[in-house]
């Protein structure tokens, strides 16, 4: 089982559970560790100031970190999760394409 940590949401057990549940449910990969951190950039001034930073450690891959800023915690998390999904999809496609590409000696052997 992976360890999912949520920081920056005080007294919001439901929000913490939603973050942990969606990190596992929406992503097709099981992380070794995941951290969701929420920051209030402006403090009590208001505005688009809630930043969500998602960091995931994956097996046999480098760590992935994305951020998104919005007015509300939920929107910041949804935006960061969307960015994380796109980043993981990009890495998955890139790894698949590099495996499928014929290597130099394989192509040379087919030419003869």
N, C-alpha and C positions, 0 to 999 in steps of 0.2 A: 504494500500500500504506500502511496506517496504522501508526503507531508505538505500540506497546504496551509500557509500562514497568511492571515489578513491583518493589516495594520492600518490605523487611522480612522476607524469607524468606532467611536466610543458608544457604548450602551446600545448597540444595534445587533442583537443576536440573529434576527431574521435576515438582515442584510449580509452578515458574515456567512451564514449558511447558504444563502443564494449564490454568493461569490464562489464559495468552495464547490457547490453543486454544479454550477455552469462551467467552471474551469475544467471539470472532469467530463461533463456531458457533451459540451459542444466541440471539444477537441478530440481528434481521432488518435491521439498519442497519449500514453500514460507517462506523466512527468515523474522524474525522481524526486524533485522538490519544486514547489511553486510558491511565489510570494506576490500578494496583491497589496500595494501600499497606496494610501490616499493622502494627498497633501492639500491644504487650503492655502493657495499662493497669496491671496489678498487679505486673508484674515477676516475681520468683521466688515470690511468695506463693501463686499458684494462683487457682482460681476462674474464673468466666466473664469472662475478661479479654482475649481476643484480639479486636481490633476490625479489621474490614476496611473500608476506604474506597475506593470506586470512583468515579473521575472520568472523564467522557467529553466530548470536544469533538466536536460533530456539525456537519455542514455546514448552513448556513442556519438554525441553531437555537442557543438558549443552552446553555451547559455544564450537564451533569447530574451531580449528586454525591449518592451514597447511602452509608450506613454500616450495619453490622450487627455486633453483639457476640455471641461464643459462646465455648465452652471450647476449641475446637480450630480451627486455621487453616482446615481444609476446610469445617467447618460455618459459620464466619464468612463465607467466600467464597460458599458456596452461598446463604446468606441475603441477602447483599448483591446477588448476581446476580439473585435473585428479585425484590428490591425494584426493581432497575434495569429489569428486564423490565416490571414493572407500571407504572413511571414512564414508560417509552417508549411503552407501549401507551396509557396515558392521554393523553399528548401527541399521539399519532397519531390517536386517536379525536376528540380535541378539535379538531385542525386539520381533519379530514375533516368534522366537523359544522359548523364555521364556514364551510366552503366550500359546503356543501349548503344552508344556510339561505337562503331567498329574501331578497334585499335589498329595501329599501323601494321603490325605483322599479320593480323587476320585479313586485312584488306589486300595486302601484298600476296598472300597465299591464294586468295580467290582469283587474282589477276593471272596467275600462271596456269 
